[in-house]
């Protein structure tokens, strides 16, 4: 069973994928959003291509942990993905994942300009890896 990880933004969706043993997350790609219908078709195609049985979507809670406007939008998107794909959806707290992705690129001495196209993909990998690690601990 493989799990897909998503970092959903207004313009792009970072996509990552677990290995079949569900222990390691790997960055897969960044999808540039167009319309909801095309976004859903793309995600379904990726899920089918990789035999995905679960999708983890980063939930951008406020710093206090509250559900704000952006989190509400992501929750609505997650519901649409679930209805369109019939794949189990998990919402996962994504606070600080973009900061963590930037920190990783800084440690690797990658310039801001060069890392920009990959931030969303790296954030999706961090979201998915956090979820996989938490599942191992259960």
N, C-alpha and C positions, 0 to 999 in steps of 0.2 A: 504494500500500500504506500502510495506517495502522497505527500501533502504539498500544496501550493501556498506560497506566502505572497501577500499583496500589500504594497504601500500605496494607497490610493490618494492621488492629488487631483487638483482641478484640471491640470493639463496633461499629466503623465501618471502611469501606474508602474511602479517598480514590481517586478515579478521574480520570485525565487522558487526553488524546487528542492524538496528533500530527496535523499537517496531512498531506495526501496525499504531499507531497514528503519527509516525515520529517525536517523541519528545525526545526520549532517545536512545543513542547508547550503545550497549553492545558488549564487546569483544567476538568473537566467537571461533576463532582458528588461528593457524599458519599453513600454508601449505608450505611444502618444495618443491621447484620447481624442475622439471625434464626436460621435453621438453615442447615447446610451445603448442603442441597438447594436452598433458596431463594436462597442466596448464589450458587451455581453457575448457577442459572437466570437470575438477574439479570445476571451477567457475560456469559453466552452471548448474552442478548438485546441487551445494549449492544454486544458485539462484532459481532453480525450487523447491527445497525442502522447501524453505522459502517464496515462492511467491513474489520474488523480482521484482520490476518494474523499479528500477533505481539503478545504480552503481556509487558511488563516488570514484574516484581514486586520491590519493595524487600526486600532481605534484611537483617534487623536483626542484624548481627554485633556481637559484644562489642567494646569499645574496642580490645582487643588484636588483633582480627580473627578471633577464634575463633568457632566456631558454638556458640551456647548454646541454652537451652531455647526461647526465643522464635523464634530462627532455625530451629530444628528444626520448630516448629509451622508456620511460614510455608512451609518446604520441603514439608511434607506437604500444605498447602493448595494450593501451586503444582502439585503432582502431581495432585491432584484436579481442578483447573481444566483441566490439560492433557488428562486422560482424558475429562472431560465435554465439552470444547469442540473437541478435536483441533487446537487452535491452538498454535503454537510458543511456548514459555515461556522467558524469560530471567530469571535471578535477578541482581539488581543491588545492589551494596553501598549501603545507605541510611544508613550512619552519619552523624549530624549533620544529616540533612535536616529534622527537626522544629525543630532549633535554627536552621537557615537560614531556615525559613519564619517563625519567630518574629522573627528579625532583620529580615526584609523588612517584616513588619507594624509593627515598632517604627519603622523608617525612615519608614514612611507614617503614623506616629502613630495607629495603630489600637489601641484599648484591648484589654486581655486579654479582656474580656467579649465584645466584638464580633468578635474574631478567632477565638475558640474553635471556632465551627461550621465554619470554613474551613481550619483548620490541616492536617487530613488531606488535603484537596483540594490545597492548596498544596504539601505534602510530596510528593504523587504527581506533581505537575508538575515539581518539582525532580529527583526520581528519573528521570522520563522524559527531561527535557531533558539531564541528565548522560549518559544512555545515548545519546541521539541525537547529542550533540556528540562522544562517543567514537567513534561509527560514522563520522562525517564525517572524523575524523582518520586512519582506517585507509586 
